[in-house]
């Protein structure tokens, strides 16, 4: 069954959506969030608000949403890209998905959707998602209300 947070009109709170995201994915993701704290949790929240899972394909789509649809800084991107724990996970993901060639092919296959996000979905946003400034109040709000406020139309909708 499709997780609720992957539906445009999801009525779960952002916190409940995050908990559902952790329950639907390998336990290592939650362990990593516990270890790296807010930095990694902020990334996980973007999965929830933009309605994406953790496949290579979806991670690539999330990159587009994050770079253009959030207020993430270049310093944060650098910290994320060169975090030793994340670099280990990236190597493992690449290995588990058949190596670089297969990963690059998977990313190339999602270019049409990346373009749709870039040219259709992000320009429709009312404001950028606050990558590292999600408040407790936001966590207690329904995902559908937050998506409406920010003008987020997930790619599955």
C-alpha positions as CSV (number, residue, x, y, z in Angstrom):
1,X,0.0,0.0,0.0
2,X,1.2,3.5,-0.9
3,X,2.4,5.5,2.1
4,X,0.1,8.4,2.9
5,X,2.8,11.1,2.7
6,X,3.2,10.2,-1.0
7,X,-0.3,11.5,-1.7
8,X,-0.9,15.2,-2.5
9,X,-3.8,15.6,-0.1
10,X,-2.2,13.7,2.8
11,X,-3.8,14.7,6.1
12,X,-1.0,13.3,8.3
13,X,0.9,16.0,10.2
14,X,4.4,16.6,9.0
15,X,5.7,14.8,12.1
16,X,3.5,11.8,11.4
17,X,4.6,11.8,7.7
18,X,8.2,11.8,8.9
19,X,7.5,8.8,11.2
20,X,5.7,7.0,8.3
21,X,8.7,7.8,6.0
22,X,11.0,6.1,8.6
23,X,8.7,3.1,9.0
24,X,8.5,2.5,5.2
25,X,12.3,2.6,4.7
26,X,15.3,0.6,5.8
27,X,16.1,1.1,9.5
28,X,19.5,2.5,8.6
29,X,17.8,5.7,7.4
30,X,16.4,6.3,10.9
31,X,19.7,5.3,12.5
32,X,21.5,7.8,10.3
33,X,19.0,10.5,11.2
34,X,19.5,9.8,14.9
35,X,23.3,9.9,14.5
36,X,23.5,13.0,12.3
37,X,20.6,14.9,13.8
38,X,18.9,17.9,12.3
39,X,21.1,18.1,9.3
40,X,19.9,14.7,8.0
41,X,16.4,15.0,9.4
42,X,15.9,18.2,7.3
43,X,16.8,16.1,4.2
44,X,14.3,13.4,5.3
45,X,11.6,16.1,5.8
46,X,12.1,17.2,2.2
47,X,11.3,13.6,1.1
48,X,8.0,13.9,3.0
49,X,6.9,17.4,1.9
50,X,7.8,16.8,-1.7
51,X,6.3,13.3,-1.6
52,X,9.2,11.1,-2.6
53,X,10.7,7.8,-1.5
54,X,14.3,6.8,-1.4
55,X,15.0,5.1,-4.7
56,X,17.9,6.4,-6.8
57,X,15.2,7.8,-9.1
58,X,13.4,9.6,-6.4
59,X,16.6,10.8,-4.7
60,X,17.5,12.4,-8.1
61,X,14.1,14.1,-8.3
62,X,14.5,15.3,-4.7
63,X,17.8,16.9,-5.7
64,X,15.9,19.1,-8.2
65,X,13.2,20.0,-5.6
66,X,15.9,20.8,-3.0
67,X,18.2,22.9,-5.1
68,X,15.4,25.1,-6.6
69,X,12.5,24.7,-4.2
70,X,14.1,25.2,-0.8
71,X,16.3,27.8,0.8
72,X,19.2,25.4,1.2
73,X,22.6,27.1,1.1
74,X,25.7,26.1,-0.9
75,X,27.5,25.6,2.4
76,X,24.8,23.1,3.5
77,X,25.0,21.3,0.1
78,X,28.8,21.1,0.6
79,X,28.4,19.7,4.1
80,X,25.9,17.2,2.9
81,X,28.0,16.1,-0.1
82,X,31.2,15.6,1.8
83,X,29.9,14.1,5.0
84,X,31.9,10.9,5.6
85,X,28.9,8.9,6.8
86,X,26.9,9.9,3.8
87,X,29.8,9.2,1.4
88,X,29.9,5.6,2.8
89,X,26.1,5.3,2.3
90,X,26.4,6.6,-1.2
91,X,29.1,4.1,-2.1
92,X,26.9,1.3,-0.6
93,X,23.8,2.6,-2.6
94,X,25.9,2.6,-5.8
95,X,27.2,-0.9,-5.2
96,X,23.7,-2.2,-4.3
97,X,22.2,-0.7,-7.5
98,X,24.7,-2.3,-9.8
99,X,27.4,0.4,-10.0
100,X,27.9,3.8,-11.4
101,X,26.7,3.0,-14.9
102,X,23.3,1.8,-13.7
103,X,22.9,4.7,-11.4
104,X,23.7,7.2,-14.1
105,X,21.2,5.4,-16.4
106,X,18.5,5.7,-13.6
107,X,19.2,9.3,-13.2
108,X,19.1,10.0,-16.9
109,X,15.7,8.2,-17.1
110,X,14.3,10.8,-14.7
111,X,15.4,13.9,-16.7
112,X,11.9,14.4,-18.1
113,X,10.4,14.5,-14.6
114,X,13.3,16.7,-13.4
115,X,12.5,19.1,-16.2
116,X,8.8,19.0,-15.2
117,X,9.7,19.8,-11.6
118,X,12.1,22.6,-12.7
119,X,9.9,24.3,-15.2
120,X,6.4,23.5,-14.0
121,X,6.2,22.6,-10.3
122,X,8.8,24.9,-8.7
123,X,7.6,28.1,-10.5
124,X,4.1,27.4,-9.1
125,X,5.4,27.4,-5.6
126,X,4.4,30.4,-3.5
127,X,7.6,30.4,-1.5
128,X,10.6,28.2,-1.0
129,X,10.5,25.4,1.6
130,X,12.6,26.3,4.7
131,X,15.2,23.5,4.4
132,X,16.8,23.9,7.9
133,X,14.1,26.1,9.5
134,X,11.1,23.7,9.9
135,X,9.5,24.7,13.2
136,X,7.7,22.6,15.7
137,X,4.5,24.3,14.7
138,X,5.1,23.2,11.1
139,X,5.7,19.6,12.3
140,X,2.2,19.6,13.9
141,X,0.4,20.8,10.7
142,X,-1.2,18.6,8.1
143,X,1.1,18.0,5.1
144,X,-1.7,19.0,2.7
145,X,-2.0,22.4,4.4
146,X,1.7,22.9,4.2
147,X,1.8,21.9,0.5
148,X,-1.1,24.3,-0.1
149,X,0.7,27.2,1.7
150,X,3.9,26.6,-0.2
151,X,2.3,25.8,-3.5
152,X,3.9,22.3,-3.6
153,X,2.3,20.0,-6.2
154,X,4.1,16.7,-5.8
155,X,5.2,14.9,-9.0
156,X,2.7,12.0,-8.5
157,X,-0.2,14.4,-8.6
